[in-house]
């Protein structure tokens, strides 16, 4: 009997009320593509977070963010 067949046989014995747990466990072991899909959904949940800002405030926020990034990450230094 192959490992896959043995696993499937054992899965048939899992009580119905524990199937969701089993699914979550199996899902946690799948490829990183699944994990990146979950991360993408979490990131998208922030969509519209700035929708209550005025256009002027949002533009100012973007300008300050760009300036801060430039000041923090565009420094020249010797290693």
Rosetta blueprint (number, residue, H / E / L):
1 X L
2 X L
3 X H
4 X H
5 X H
6 X H
7 X H
8 X H
9 X H
10 X H
11 X H
12 X L
13 X L
14 X L
15 X L
16 X H
17 X H
18 X H
19 X H
20 X H
21 X H
22 X H
23 X H
24 X H
25 X H
26 X H
27 X H
28 X H
29 X L
30 X L
31 X L
32 X H
33 X H
34 X H
35 X H
36 X H
37 X H
38 X H
39 X H
40 X H
41 X H
42 X H
43 X H
44 X H
45 X L
46 X L
47 X L
48 X L
49 X L
50 X L
51 X L
52 X L
53 X L
54 X L
55 X H
56 X H
57 X H
58 X H
59 X H
60 X H
61 X H
62 X H
63 X H
64 X H
65 X H
66 X H
67 X H
68 X H
69 X H
70 X H
71 X H
72 X H
73 X H
74 X L
75 X L
76 X L
77 X L
78 X L
79 X L
